[in-house]
Amino acid sequence: DMRKRLSLRKEQVAVSLDKHGVTGVVARVILVLDASGSMSALYTRGVVKNVAERMAAVAAQLDDDGEMQAWTFATNPARLPDLVIGDLPEWLGLHVRVGQMSLFGRKKPQKGLVAGQVDMRAVGFQNEEQKVIAEVRAYVRENPVPAPTLVLFFSDGGVYRDAEIERELRAAVEEPVFWQFVGLGRANYGVLQRFDTMAGRRVDNVGFFAVDDIERVSDPELYDRLLSEFPSWLREARQAGILR
């Protein structure tokens, strides 16, 4: 069933790109998942796991090696093992997990972890988006590829590090990366929501939209919204010499 869903969703991603005037584009896709304490209910209900499954179709369509890099974050960022599309069911079960709070400090590794699993107590439970943005930026710099990078960043809000986040995203304008932020609820998204319309940048390198209940958003609508600004950034970034 998951293979069938993935195949249909890949087709829908291609349709959405075609609607926006982009066909045959290749891009590295990076997934970033909020694991802060307020996300607990979305993880428990399987919403985040479903989101990650739907985003795998974007990587399957855009990324020529069929892989997707992924991070999770709360107080601290943590890189997850790369998602190989063929291993999607196992990857979702092992790595889509909410952050945890340790009241007495993290003295011993979390029990029961398998190879590659992150100790979520080290990730914590607060919102520190600027840290994971900086880590993803460093990864892109240190691992250059000919294709542009599309970051799919999911958060339920509670953003309060506005100045630090804005500094990171403004510094990222000259990098071959488009940051697509998606809000999962009715919370305070702060600068993530405002940055999309902020002036003073050579190109618009950030997109944002929020949905109250992503489970009720159809695949065609989700991919249309998710990929609506990426094509225009591709054109602007090429004209500005950011992309070759």
C-alpha positions in Angstrom: 0.0 0.0 0.0 2.8 2.4 0.8 4.5 1.7 -2.5 1.2 2.4 -4.3 0.8 5.7 -2.4 4.4 6.7 -3.1 4.0 6.1 -6.8 0.7 8.1 -7.0 2.2 10.9 -5.0 5.3 11.1 -7.2 3.0 11.6 -10.1 1.2 14.4 -8.2 4.5 16.1 -7.4 5.4 16.1 -11.1 1.9 17.6 -11.9 2.3 20.3 -9.3 5.8 21.3 -10.6 4.4 21.3 -14.2 1.6 23.7 -13.1 4.3 26.1 -11.9 6.3 25.9 -15.1 9.0 23.5 -14.0 9.6 20.1 -15.5 12.5 17.7 -15.1 14.1 19.6 -12.3 16.5 17.8 -10.0 17.0 18.9 -6.4 18.4 17.6 -3.2 15.6 17.4 -0.6 16.1 17.8 3.1 13.4 17.2 5.7 13.3 19.0 9.0 10.8 17.9 11.7 10.0 19.8 14.8 10.2 17.5 17.8 9.5 20.0 20.6 7.2 19.1 23.5 4.1 20.8 22.0 4.4 18.4 19.0 3.7 15.3 21.2 0.1 15.0 20.2 0.9 15.2 16.5 3.5 12.4 16.9 1.1 10.3 19.0 -1.7 10.5 16.4 0.7 9.6 13.6 0.3 13.0 11.9 4.1 13.6 11.7 4.8 10.1 10.4 2.2 10.7 7.6 3.8 14.0 6.8 7.2 12.4 6.5 5.7 9.7 4.2 4.2 12.3 2.0 7.4 14.3 1.8 9.3 11.2 0.7 7.4 11.4 -2.6 8.9 14.9 -3.1 12.4 13.4 -2.7 11.5 10.4 -4.9 10.5 12.7 -7.7 13.2 15.4 -7.4 16.3 13.7 -6.0 18.2 11.6 -8.5 19.7 9.3 -6.0 16.3 8.4 -4.3 17.5 9.6 -0.9 16.5 12.4 1.5 18.5 13.9 4.3 16.6 14.6 7.5 17.0 16.4 10.8 14.9 16.6 13.9 15.1 19.4 16.4 13.8 20.9 19.7 16.3 22.4 22.1 19.1 20.9 20.0 19.2 19.7 16.4 20.0 16.1 15.5 20.7 14.6 12.1 18.7 11.5 11.3 20.0 8.7 9.1 19.4 9.4 5.4 16.0 8.1 4.2 16.5 5.7 1.3 13.1 5.6 -0.3 13.0 1.8 -0.5 13.4 1.7 3.3 10.6 4.1 4.0 8.4 1.9 6.3 11.3 1.0 8.5 12.7 4.5 8.6 9.4 6.0 9.6 9.1 3.6 12.5 12.6 4.1 13.8 13.2 7.8 13.3 10.0 9.9 13.4 10.0 10.4 17.2 9.1 13.3 19.5 11.6 15.0 21.8 12.0 14.1 25.4 12.7 15.9 28.6 15.1 14.6 31.2 14.5 16.2 34.6 17.7 15.0 36.1 20.1 15.4 33.2 21.2 12.9 30.5 23.9 10.7 32.2 23.4 7.4 30.4 22.3 6.7 26.8 18.7 6.0 26.4 18.0 2.3 26.6 16.6 0.3 23.7 18.1 2.4 20.9 19.0 0.6 17.7 21.8 1.6 15.4 21.3 5.1 14.0 18.5 6.1 16.4 18.8 9.5 18.1 18.7 9.7 21.9 15.7 12.1 22.0 16.6 13.3 25.5 19.6 15.1 23.9 17.2 16.8 21.5 15.0 18.1 24.3 11.7 19.9 24.2 12.1 23.6 23.5 12.0 25.6 20.2 15.4 26.5 18.8 14.9 26.7 15.1 18.0 28.8 14.5 20.3 25.9 15.6 18.9 23.4 13.1 18.9 26.0 10.3 22.6 26.7 11.0 23.4 23.0 11.0 21.5 22.4 7.7 23.3 25.4 6.1 26.7 23.9 7.2 25.8 20.6 5.8 24.9 22.1 2.4 28.2 24.1 2.3 30.3 21.1 3.3 28.5 18.7 0.8 28.0 20.7 -2.4 26.1 19.2 -5.3 25.3 20.6 -8.7 21.6 20.7 -8.0 19.7 23.2 -5.8 18.5 22.1 -2.3 14.9 22.2 -1.2 14.4 22.2 2.6 11.0 21.1 3.8 10.7 22.4 7.3 7.7 21.5 9.6 6.9 23.2 12.8 3.8 23.7 15.1 5.0 27.2 16.0 6.0 28.6 19.4 8.8 30.5 17.6 10.5 33.0 19.9 14.1 33.2 18.6 13.1 35.7 15.9 16.3 37.7 15.6 18.6 34.6 15.5 16.3 32.9 12.9 16.2 36.0 10.7 20.0 36.4 10.9 20.4 32.8 9.7 17.9 33.0 6.8 19.2 36.4 5.6 22.8 34.9 5.6 21.4 32.0 3.6 20.1 34.2 0.7 23.3 33.7 -1.3 23.2 29.9 -0.9 21.6 27.5 -3.4 18.9 26.6 -0.9 15.1 27.3 -0.8 13.5 27.0 2.6 9.9 26.0 2.6 8.3 26.3 6.1 5.0 24.6 6.9 3.0 25.4 10.0 1.1 22.5 11.6 -1.5 24.3 13.7 -2.6 27.6 15.0 0.4 28.8 16.9 2.9 31.7 16.8 5.2 31.3 13.9 7.0 34.6 14.4 9.6 35.4 11.9 9.0 32.2 9.9 5.7 33.7 8.8 6.9 37.3 8.3 10.2 36.5 6.6 8.4 35.5 3.4 7.5 39.1 2.7 10.5 40.8 4.2 12.4 43.2 1.9 16.2 43.6 1.6 17.1 40.3 -0.1 18.4 39.7 -3.6 16.1 36.7 -4.0 13.1 35.4 -1.9 14.7 32.3 -0.5 11.8 31.4 2.0 8.2 30.2 1.6 5.6 29.8 4.4 2.1 28.5 4.8 0.2 27.0 7.7 -2.6 24.4 7.8 -4.9 23.8 10.8 -5.2 20.1 10.0 -2.8 18.7 7.4 -4.5 15.3 7.5 -7.5 16.9 5.8 -5.4 18.5 3.0 -5.4 16.4 -0.1 -2.2 15.4 -1.8 -2.8 17.6 -4.9 -3.5 20.7 -2.7 -0.5 20.0 -0.4 2.0 19.6 -3.2 0.6 22.6 -5.0 1.1 24.7 -1.9 4.4 23.1 -1.0 5.9 23.7 -4.4 4.3 27.0 -5.3 7.3 29.3 -4.5 10.2 26.9 -5.2 10.0 27.3 -9.1 10.0 31.1 -8.9 13.1 31.0 -6.6 14.8 28.7 -9.1 14.4 31.3 -11.8 15.4 34.2 -9.6 18.4 32.4 -8.2 19.6 31.5 -11.7 19.3 35.1 -12.8 21.2 36.3 -9.7 24.0 33.8 -10.3 23.3 31.9 -7.1 22.5 28.8 -9.2 24.5 27.8 -12.2 
